[in-house]
Amino acid sequence: MKKGVAAAIRSIFNAADETEAKRQLDLLIERYEKSAPRLTAWAEQNIQEGLTILQFPEDHRRRIRTSNVLERVNKEILRRTRVATLFPNEDSCLRLVSAVLMEISEEWETGRTYLTFQ
């Protein structure tokens, strides 16, 4: 049942627009209403919140749909703080992390054209 449910949920979030996504959600609920009532109750309550992404323009959705950018920022902070290993106080750690974030921000603002919207 896992593969079928996963495919149905994937089809909801891969829908072209909100109307189609809601139609796919209704199909999921109808299909699993009797065999998995807890799943359908969960889907009715929670999947609707995830459809907020469909209110954005298509080219924006592609960029905000994943957390890859956030994960990359966290990885860079971790890489830079590991070098220092020992901070004399909390403020020194905060200064380093702030400097790393400002550096990343400047790089994004000036050099990363694939993050800009057209």
C-alpha positions in Angstrom: 0.0 0.0 0.0 3.0 2.3 0.6 3.9 2.6 -3.0 0.4 3.4 -4.1 -0.1 6.0 -1.4 3.3 7.6 -2.1 2.4 7.8 -5.8 -0.9 9.4 -5.1 0.6 12.0 -2.8 3.4 12.7 -5.3 0.7 13.3 -8.0 -1.0 15.8 -5.8 2.2 17.9 -5.3 3.2 17.5 -8.9 -0.1 18.8 -10.2 0.0 21.7 -12.6 -2.4 23.9 -10.6 -4.4 24.0 -7.4 -7.6 22.8 -9.0 -5.9 19.6 -10.3 -4.1 19.1 -7.0 -7.5 19.2 -5.1 -8.9 16.8 -7.6 -6.0 14.4 -7.0 -6.5 14.8 -3.2 -10.2 13.9 -3.6 -9.2 10.8 -5.6 -6.8 9.7 -2.9 -9.4 10.2 -0.2 -12.1 8.4 -2.2 -9.7 5.5 -2.9 -8.5 4.9 0.6 -11.5 6.0 2.6 -12.6 2.5 3.6 -9.2 0.7 3.7 -7.2 3.4 5.5 -9.5 5.8 7.3 -6.7 7.3 9.4 -4.7 8.1 6.2 -7.7 9.9 4.7 -8.3 11.9 7.9 -4.7 12.9 7.9 -4.7 13.8 4.2 -7.8 15.9 4.5 -6.2 17.9 7.4 -2.6 18.2 6.3 -2.1 18.0 2.6 -4.2 21.1 2.0 -1.5 23.2 3.9 1.1 21.9 1.5 -0.8 23.1 -1.5 0.0 26.7 -0.6 3.1 26.3 -2.9 0.7 26.2 -5.9 -0.3 29.8 -5.3 3.1 30.9 -6.5 4.1 31.3 -10.2 5.6 28.2 -11.7 9.2 29.4 -11.9 9.1 30.5 -8.2 7.8 27.1 -7.1 10.8 25.3 -8.5 13.1 27.3 -6.2 11.1 27.4 -3.0 9.8 23.8 -3.1 12.9 22.3 -1.6 15.2 23.1 1.4 18.4 22.6 -0.6 19.5 26.3 -0.2 18.9 26.2 3.5 20.8 22.9 3.9 23.7 24.3 1.9 23.8 27.4 4.2 23.8 25.2 7.3 26.5 23.0 5.9 28.7 26.1 5.2 28.2 27.4 8.8 29.1 24.0 10.2 32.2 23.8 8.0 33.4 27.3 9.1 32.7 26.8 12.8 34.4 23.4 12.9 37.7 25.1 12.1 37.5 27.3 15.2 36.3 24.4 17.4 36.5 26.4 20.6 34.9 29.8 21.1 35.8 31.9 24.1 32.1 33.0 24.5 28.8 32.9 22.7 29.3 36.4 21.1 32.4 35.2 19.3 30.5 32.3 17.7 27.7 34.7 16.8 30.2 37.0 15.1 31.7 34.2 13.0 28.3 32.9 12.0 27.1 36.4 11.1 30.2 37.0 9.0 29.6 33.7 7.2 26.0 34.6 6.5 26.9 38.1 5.3 29.4 36.6 2.9 26.9 34.1 1.6 24.3 36.9 1.2 26.7 39.1 -0.8 27.7 36.2 -3.0 24.0 35.4 -3.7 23.2 39.1 -4.5 26.0 39.5 -6.9 27.1 36.2 -8.4 24.3 33.7 -8.3 22.1 34.4 -11.4 20.4 31.0 -11.2 18.6 32.2 -8.0 17.1 35.3 -9.6 13.6 35.2 -10.9 12.8 36.2 -14.5 
